[in-house]
Amino acid sequence: MESEHSSVTKQVILEKLIELNPEIDREKLEKALETVFDEIALALICGDRVEIRHLGSLVVKKRKGIQARNPKSGAKVQISDRGSLYFRASRELLKHLNQETSNDNAS
């Protein structure tokens, strides 16, 4: 299954939703999509884990601050604590990805 887009943006998802649900008003679909993304972002900001079935899970892991060095001046710089976003693909997604890879290699 080859994608017709080089990257999937919120606009691409919205257009697909409109195509699949022509009976629903565009503004309502746009608001629903915006709400979904806002809730995912809010959950991550609050430190919650976000799980989307058949896709994977998102979690923010805290990274401790470190003492670093500016390579140009040699001055020591303190880097504060921060969060990093991690994505773990579901088994279903990994299975599909690996099937695609196996089919590509067999051709």
Buried (B, 14 or more C-beta within 10 A) or exposed (E): EEEEEEEEEEEEBBBEBBEEEEEEEEEEBBEEBEEEEEEBEEBBEEEEEBEEEEEBBBBBEEEEEEEEEEEEEEEEEEEEEEEEEEEEEBEEBEEBEEEEEEEEEEE
